[in-house]
Amino acid sequence: MALAALMTARLAQGVTTGETLQLGERVTRAAAAKVWLASLALPATTRVPFARCVESTTGTSLDVAGALRSLVAAAGTHLDGPSVQELERLARQLAG
């Protein structure tokens, strides 16, 4: 679970204004990440939020912020406190 959260957060970071990733690169990364996520043994309640969060990285920072918040709501009980705080901080950063 933690590794999936780390990967998702890293993809989300690519949407911030300071990053240089172009849309095409983000689309390619999201597609590969979805395949990788599908290979993990994640709790059923977290599969869709993880997939949606990864897909959102091809959109705007506000899209990603909302998806991260949904992910935290679904997976927060499976992650430690500092991990949840980092995801929440990233969501706030993306929301502006």
TAVEN-V497491 format. One record per helix or strand. SS is the DSSP state (H for helix, E for strand). FROM is the first residue (numbers start at 0). TO is the last residue. If there is no record, write none. Layout:
SS&FROM&TO  SS&FROM&TO
This chain:
H&1&12  H&22&37  H&43&55  H&60&77  H&80&94
